[in-house]
Amino acid sequence: MAKVKKEEPAITVNGKKYLVADLAEEAKTQLVNIQAADAEINRLQVQLAIAQTARNAYQQALIAALPSQV
């Protein structure tokens, strides 16, 4: 069976690749902060989509509740 080489985790910043294992602790901390911020942005985007969907439903309900114009 052929051995599969496992690629080390890396990030690319401004076009340059860095191995995560080689980063200073401060850089690793900032990477974790970025990942947390990205997760929060994704969570908020889901919440926004839910709110927009609800708003659209309320708008349709309002239109249906208005008296029809003759």
C-alpha positions as CSV (number, residue, x, y, z in Angstrom):
1,M,0.0,0.0,0.0
2,A,1.3,3.4,-0.9
3,K,2.0,5.9,1.9
4,V,0.0,9.1,1.7
5,K,2.0,12.1,2.7
6,K,-0.1,14.2,5.2
7,E,0.2,17.9,4.4
8,E,0.9,20.1,7.3
9,P,-1.6,22.8,8.2
10,A,-0.7,26.1,6.5
11,I,-2.1,29.6,5.9
12,T,-1.5,32.0,3.1
13,V,-1.2,35.7,3.9
14,N,-0.6,38.3,1.2
15,G,0.4,35.5,-1.2
16,K,2.9,33.9,1.1
17,K,2.4,30.4,2.6
18,Y,3.2,29.8,6.3
19,L,3.2,26.5,8.2
20,V,1.0,26.9,11.3
21,A,3.5,24.9,13.3
22,D,6.2,27.4,12.6
23,L,4.2,30.5,13.7
24,A,4.9,32.4,16.9
25,E,2.4,32.0,19.7
26,E,1.1,35.6,19.0
27,A,0.5,34.7,15.4
28,K,-1.3,31.5,16.4
29,T,-3.4,33.5,18.8
30,Q,-4.4,36.0,16.0
31,L,-5.2,33.1,13.7
32,V,-7.6,31.7,16.3
33,N,-9.1,35.2,16.7
34,I,-9.7,35.4,12.9
35,Q,-11.3,31.9,12.9
36,A,-13.6,32.9,15.7
37,A,-14.5,36.2,13.9
38,D,-15.2,34.2,10.7
39,A,-17.4,31.8,12.6
40,E,-19.4,34.7,14.2
41,I,-19.8,36.4,10.8
42,N,-21.2,33.1,9.4
43,R,-23.6,32.7,12.3
44,L,-24.8,36.3,11.8
45,Q,-25.3,35.8,8.1
46,V,-27.5,32.8,8.9
47,Q,-29.5,34.9,11.4
48,L,-29.8,37.7,8.8
49,A,-31.1,35.2,6.2
50,I,-33.7,34.0,8.8
51,A,-34.8,37.6,9.5
52,Q,-35.0,38.4,5.8
53,T,-37.2,35.4,5.2
54,A,-39.4,36.3,8.1
55,R,-39.7,39.9,6.8
56,N,-40.7,38.7,3.4
57,A,-43.4,36.5,4.9
58,Y,-44.7,39.4,7.0
59,Q,-44.8,41.6,3.9
60,Q,-46.8,39.0,2.0
61,A,-49.2,38.6,4.9
62,L,-49.6,42.4,5.0
63,I,-50.3,42.5,1.3
64,A,-52.9,39.8,1.7
65,A,-54.5,41.6,4.6
66,L,-54.9,44.9,2.8
67,P,-58.3,45.7,1.2
68,S,-58.2,45.1,-2.5
69,Q,-58.4,48.1,-4.8
70,V,-61.2,48.1,-7.4
